[in-house]
Amino acid sequence: MEEIGGRGELHLYQGAGHGFFNAESHRTLVIPEVDRFLESLDFIVTSEADQYK
C-alpha cells in the first residue's frame, strides 16, 4: 500500500471483538480516531474554521 502512496493505521482495543465499535458505548472511542485519520488525508474537515484555510 505504501508503494502506491497509501496509508493505514491500526488501533487495537484490548479485549474488543470484531465490530465492537457498533455498540454505542464504544462508538465514542472509535469515531474520533476515524475522523482524525480521514482529516489527515484531507477527506473531511472536522472544524468549520479549517474549511477556509
Summary of the structure (lengths in Angstrom):
residues: 53
radius of gyration: 13.9
end to end distance: 29.0
largest distance: 40.7
contacts: 79
relative contact order: 0.12
helix: 53%
strand: 0%
